[in-house]
């Protein structure tokens, strides 16, 4: 039976469409040559990489490579926490810290306890805590004859081991979340070389429970990795800790800073309170203890945080793990009722995703910051999250929180003098064995592209050049 001319044309067109579809699928699975070369140069197998690139205005990916594989996202998990918070809590959400008095207050003297109730403020820094205490002085309070009582009931009791993640319990990024967390529970050590050739070490703040012994010796030579040359021993003692510094400090390093989390939360808050309160002309006779606000107490002062939109910028620009974990627990407390827990936060995030029609079966949220070996998401689903965010009313707040390539945050030193510089808003993530990035790139034609790249491999740190090559390819692609 002879086929008509029209039938032959239709059959030919169908074959062409099928062929182009197959070519397109193949193109999606082919890594750009520059990316492949950079991976080869870093001795990283292509099987360790998951990539998704998609135009926000198009239906399918430009590039998808191992995109469906569940991988460790490191700090790119903060995108899920911060975007979820912006929609669930709202960009104008503010944390509060309340201060109560329990006892008669007359002539500036409180004959009783001062109670501070925290609601998880991630940004209660040393400066902002000083402002809170200054407000109390403006209320006329001068002397506290009772105790400082800390009410941290808005979050579930924090029983985590700060050294569980990487056996570095004194690093501030490992601080355990608290409903009342002051200054990230961190002490800043300033290393100040003196004219006489010695090195002076100054702690700021200086909580009452901290003792510092300085045994550093200045040496000649280049600065290098000066932190590794420090000998540091931390010893617990009743009501605090003692830090012994020993070893060498290269004079070429000049002035440097080191942040450490050395005290338990109660001892730290009380120590900082007592130091700042004294500097403001106040006095406190008692000690500290934990406990709820008693029914007999009356509210004296309420202190508010900056709005969530500002907090999200700090979290994403500088990849602040402690702030992200505080935010995650806040979601749990606000959506599931206090006390906030990781499980309540995860349940709230999953319900929010489901309401948006997003199903990520492989998703494991961990603690919401990415500082976890259990967190998992696929590049495809992280990309789907970024596509959904683009259509969200809070998109401007989310995108503006992301580091800009070669401009600020964790991307400040990357891609200098490259065409993509200033055109990419990218969240980065780094753990041992994990190197990731995710965000948005404006290509040379002004198209906004979602880009996700995850590398999971023992030598993942060597993958930075491949990720930069991917961003350059996305910017300059035809």
C-alpha positions in Angstrom: 0.0 0.0 0.0 1.5 3.3 -1.1 1.7 6.1 1.5 0.5 9.6 0.6 2.9 12.5 0.3 1.2 14.0 3.5 1.7 10.8 5.4 5.4 10.6 4.5 5.9 14.2 5.6 4.2 13.6 8.9 6.2 10.4 9.5 9.5 12.3 8.7 8.5 15.1 11.1 7.8 12.6 13.8 11.2 11.0 13.3 12.9 14.4 13.5 11.0 15.4 16.7 11.9 12.1 18.3 15.5 12.5 17.2 15.7 16.0 18.6 14.2 14.9 21.8 16.8 12.2 22.2 19.6 14.7 21.3 18.2 17.1 23.9 18.1 14.4 26.6 21.6 13.5 25.7 22.7 17.2 25.9 21.2 17.4 29.4 23.5 14.6 30.5 26.7 16.0 28.9 28.8 18.1 31.2 30.3 21.3 29.7 33.9 20.6 28.6 35.3 23.2 31.0 33.5 21.6 33.9 34.7 18.1 32.9 38.3 19.3 32.5 38.3 20.9 35.9 36.9 17.8 37.5 39.6 15.7 35.8 42.3 18.2 36.9 41.0 17.8 40.5 40.9 14.0 40.2 37.2 14.0 40.9 35.0 11.4 39.1 32.0 12.7 37.3 29.9 10.3 39.3 30.5 12.4 42.4 28.8 15.4 40.9 25.1 16.3 40.7 24.0 19.3 38.6 20.8 21.1 37.6 20.6 24.2 35.4 17.3 25.6 34.4 15.9 28.9 33.0 13.2 30.1 35.5 10.9 30.9 32.5 11.3 27.5 30.8 9.7 24.1 31.5 12.8 21.9 31.4 16.4 21.9 32.5 19.2 23.1 30.3 21.6 20.7 32.0 20.8 17.9 34.4 23.5 15.5 35.5 22.9 13.0 38.3 20.1 15.4 39.2 17.9 12.9 40.9 20.5 11.5 43.3 20.1 12.2 47.0 23.2 14.1 48.2 24.6 15.9 51.2 23.8 19.6 50.6 26.0 21.1 53.3 25.0 24.7 53.9 22.8 25.0 50.8 20.2 23.4 53.1 19.8 26.9 54.6 17.9 27.8 51.4 15.1 25.5 52.5 15.1 26.9 56.0 15.3 30.5 55.1 12.8 30.4 52.3 10.4 28.4 54.4 10.7 30.9 57.2 10.1 33.9 55.0 6.8 32.3 53.9 5.7 30.7 57.1 6.7 33.5 59.5 6.8 36.5 57.2 9.7 38.9 56.3 8.6 41.3 59.1 8.7 38.6 61.9 10.7 39.7 64.9 11.9 37.8 67.9 11.4 39.2 71.4 13.3 38.9 74.6 11.3 39.8 77.8 12.6 40.9 81.1 10.5 40.5 84.3 11.0 41.6 87.9 9.8 39.4 90.8 9.8 41.5 93.9 9.4 45.1 94.9 11.3 47.7 92.8 11.9 51.0 94.6 14.6 53.7 94.3 16.3 51.7 91.6 16.7 48.6 93.9 15.0 45.3 93.0 14.5 43.3 96.2 14.1 40.0 94.3 15.0 38.2 91.1 15.3 39.5 87.5 14.0 37.0 85.0 15.0 37.1 81.3 12.8 35.0 79.0 14.2 34.2 75.5 12.2 33.4 72.4 15.1 32.2 70.2 16.5 35.5 69.0 19.4 34.6 66.6 20.8 38.1 66.7 21.1 38.9 70.4 24.7 40.0 69.9 26.9 41.6 72.5 26.0 45.0 71.2 22.3 44.3 71.2 22.4 42.7 74.6 24.0 45.9 75.9 21.1 47.9 74.4 18.6 45.6 76.3 20.5 46.2 79.5 20.7 49.9 78.8 16.9 49.9 78.5 16.6 48.4 82.0 18.8 51.2 83.4 16.5 53.7 81.6 13.6 52.1 83.5 15.4 53.1 86.7 16.7 49.7 87.7 20.2 49.8 89.2 20.7 47.1 91.8 19.4 43.5 91.8 19.5 41.8 95.2 18.2 38.5 94.0 19.3 36.1 91.2 19.3 36.3 87.4 16.8 33.7 86.3 17.0 32.4 82.7 13.7 31.2 81.1 14.6 29.1 78.0 11.3 27.2 77.8 10.4 28.4 74.3 12.8 25.7 72.9 13.1 22.2 74.2 16.0 21.6 76.6 19.3 21.6 74.6 21.1 18.4 75.5 23.3 18.1 72.4 27.0 17.6 72.5 28.7 20.6 70.8 31.6 18.4 69.8 29.5 15.6 68.3 29.8 16.9 64.7 33.5 17.2 64.3 35.1 16.9 67.7 35.6 20.7 67.9 33.3 21.7 70.8 34.9 25.1 71.3 34.2 26.4 67.7 31.3 28.9 67.8 29.5 27.2 64.8 29.0 24.2 67.1 27.2 26.2 69.8 24.0 24.4 70.8 20.8 26.4 70.0 19.1 28.0 73.0 15.9 30.1 73.5 18.2 32.6 75.2 21.4 32.7 73.3 23.6 35.7 73.8 26.4 36.6 71.3 26.4 33.1 69.9 27.9 32.0 73.3 31.3 33.2 71.8 34.3 35.0 73.2 36.5 37.0 70.9 40.2 36.6 71.5 42.3 39.5 70.1 46.0 38.8 69.5 47.8 42.1 69.8 51.6 42.2 69.0 53.3 44.7 71.3 56.3 47.0 70.6 58.4 45.0 73.2 58.0 41.9 71.0 55.5 40.0 73.1 51.9 39.2 72.2 49.0 40.4 74.3 45.8 38.4 74.2 42.6 40.2 75.2 39.2 38.5 75.6 36.0 40.3 74.7 33.6 39.9 76.5 35.2 38.7 79.7 32.6 36.6 81.5 33.1 36.2 85.2 33.5 32.4 84.8 36.4 32.6 82.2 40.0 32.7 83.2 42.7 33.2 80.5 46.4 32.3 80.8 48.6 33.6 78.1 51.8 31.7 77.4 52.3 32.6 73.7 55.8 33.3 72.4 56.2 35.5 69.4 58.4 34.1 66.6 59.8 35.3 63.3 58.6 33.9 59.9 55.5 34.1 57.7 52.1 34.0 59.2 50.7 31.0 57.4 48.2 28.9 59.3 48.8 30.6 62.6 45.9 28.9 64.3 47.5 25.5 63.9 50.6 26.7 65.8 48.5 27.6 68.8 48.6 25.3 71.8 45.2 25.5 73.5 44.0 23.7 76.6 40.5 24.2 78.1 39.8 23.0 81.6 36.4 23.1 83.3 36.2 24.5 86.7 33.2 25.3 89.0 31.1 28.0 87.5 33.2 28.4 84.3 36.4 27.4 82.4 40.1 28.1 82.2 41.8 28.6 78.9 45.6 28.1 78.6 47.3 29.5 75.4 50.7 28.2 74.6 52.9 27.8 71.6 54.1 30.3 68.9 52.6 33.3 67.3 54.3 34.7 64.2 54.9 38.4 64.5 54.1 38.7 60.8 50.5 37.9 61.5 49.9 41.3 63.1 46.5 41.7 64.9 44.2 38.6 64.6 41.0 37.4 66.0 39.9 34.0 67.2 36.3 33.2 68.4 35.7 30.4 70.8 32.7 29.0 72.7 34.1 28.1 76.1 31.4 28.3 78.8 28.1 26.7 79.4 25.2 28.8 78.3 24.0 29.8 81.8 27.5 30.7 83.0 28.1 32.7 79.8 24.9 34.7 79.9 25.3 35.5 83.6 29.0 36.4 83.1 28.2 38.8 80.2 25.2 40.2 82.0 27.3 41.0 85.1 30.1 42.5 83.1 27.9 44.8 81.0 25.6 45.6 83.9 28.6 46.7 86.0 29.9 48.9 83.1 26.4 50.5 83.0 26.7 51.4 86.7 24.5 48.5 87.9 25.1 45.8 90.5 23.7 42.3 91.0 24.1 40.5 94.4 22.9 37.0 93.5 23.9 34.3 91.1 22.0 32.7 88.3 19.6 29.8 87.7 17.2 28.4 85.1 13.5 28.5 85.6 10.1 29.7 84.2 8.7 33.2 84.7 6.8 32.9 88.0 3.1 34.1 88.1 4.0 36.8 90.5 6.5 38.5 88.1 5.7 41.6 86.1 7.0 42.6 82.7 9.5 45.4 82.8 11.0 45.5 79.3 10.5 43.9 75.9 13.4 43.9 73.4 12.9 43.1 69.7 15.2 41.7 67.1 15.7 43.1 63.6 13.1 41.8 61.1 13.4 38.3 59.7 14.4 39.6 56.3 17.5 41.1 57.8 18.3 37.9 59.8 18.0 35.8 56.6 20.6 38.0 55.0 23.1 37.3 57.8 22.3 33.6 57.7 22.8 33.2 54.0 25.5 35.8 53.2 27.9 34.4 55.9 26.5 30.9 56.2 25.8 31.3 60.0 25.0 27.8 61.3 23.9 28.9 64.8 21.5 31.5 63.4 20.0 28.9 61.0 19.5 26.4 63.8 17.8 29.1 65.9 15.5 29.9 63.0 14.7 26.3 62.4 13.6 25.7 66.0 11.6 29.0 65.8 9.7 27.6 62.9 8.9 24.5 65.0 7.8 26.6 68.0 5.6 29.0 66.0 4.0 26.4 63.8 3.8 23.4 66.2 3.6 25.3 69.5 6.4 25.7 72.1 8.7 24.2 73.0 10.4 24.3 69.6 12.0 21.0 68.5 13.8 19.7 65.4 10.9 17.3 64.8 8.3 20.0 64.9 10.3 22.2 62.6 10.8 19.4 60.1 7.0 18.6 60.2 6.2 22.2 59.5 8.6 22.4 56.6 7.2 19.2 55.0 3.6 20.4 55.4 4.6 23.8 53.8 6.3 22.0 50.9 3.2 19.7 50.4 0.9 22.7 50.3 3.0 24.1 47.5 2.8 20.8 45.6 6.4 20.0 46.2 7.2 16.3 47.0 10.8 15.6 48.0 10.7 12.0 49.2 14.5 11.8 49.7 14.6 15.0 51.8 16.3 14.7 55.2 16.4 18.1 56.9 18.8 17.4 59.8 19.0 20.5 62.0 18.1 22.9 59.2 21.5 24.4 58.8 23.3 21.8 56.7 25.8 21.2 59.5 24.9 17.6 59.6 26.0 14.3 58.1 22.4 13.2 57.8 20.9 16.0 55.7 20.0 14.9 52.1 18.3 16.5 49.1 18.7 15.9 45.3 19.9 18.7 43.0 16.7 18.4 41.0 14.6 19.1 44.1 16.8 21.8 45.4 16.4 23.4 41.9 12.6 22.9 42.2 12.7 24.8 45.5 14.5 27.7 43.9 12.1 27.7 40.9 9.2 27.9 43.4 10.9 30.6 45.3 11.2 32.7 42.1 7.4 32.7 41.9 7.0 33.6 45.6 6.1 37.0 46.9 9.2 36.8 49.2 11.6 36.1 46.3 13.2 39.5 46.5 14.1 39.0 50.2 15.5 35.5 49.5 17.6 36.4 46.4 19.0 39.5 48.1 20.2 37.4 51.0 22.4 35.3 48.8 26.2 36.1 48.4 27.0 37.8 45.1 29.9 36.4 43.1 33.1 38.4 43.7 31.2 41.0 45.8 30.3 39.9 49.3 29.6 37.1 51.7 31.1 33.6 51.1 31.4 34.4 47.4 33.5 37.6 47.9 36.8 36.1 46.8 35.5 33.9 44.0 35.4 34.6 40.3 37.2 37.9 40.5 37.6 39.6 37.1 35.4 37.0 35.4 32.4 37.9 33.2 30.0 36.2 35.7 31.3 38.4 38.6 28.4 40.4 40.0 25.8 38.4 38.0 25.4 35.4 40.3 23.5 35.2 43.7 24.9 31.9 45.1 24.6 30.1 48.4 27.7 27.9 49.1 28.2 24.9 51.3 31.3 23.2 52.5 31.8 20.1 54.8 34.6 17.6 54.8 33.8 15.5 51.7 31.1 18.0 50.5 31.3 21.0 48.2 28.0 22.6 47.0 26.5 25.7 45.6 22.9 26.7 44.6 21.3 30.0 43.5 20.6 32.2 40.6 22.7 33.4 37.7 21.9 36.2 35.2 23.4 35.0 31.9 24.8 37.4 29.3 21.4 37.8 27.7 19.7 38.7 31.0 18.0 35.4 31.6 17.8 34.3 35.2 19.0 30.7 35.6 18.6 28.4 38.6 22.0 26.6 39.2 22.6 23.7 41.6 25.9 21.9 41.8 26.7 19.3 44.5 30.0 17.4 44.9 30.1 14.5 47.4 33.5 12.9 47.5 36.4 12.6 50.0 38.3 15.2 47.9 35.3 17.4 47.3 37.2 20.6 48.4 39.2 20.3 45.1 35.9 20.8 43.2 35.8 24.6 43.6 37.4 25.2 40.1 34.7 22.9 38.5 31.9 24.8 40.2 33.3 28.1 39.1 33.6 26.8 35.6 30.0 25.8 35.7 28.9 29.3 36.7 31.0 30.8 33.9 29.5 28.4 31.4 25.9 29.3 32.6 26.7 33.0 32.2 28.2 32.7 28.8 26.3 29.9 27.2 24.7 30.5 23.7 
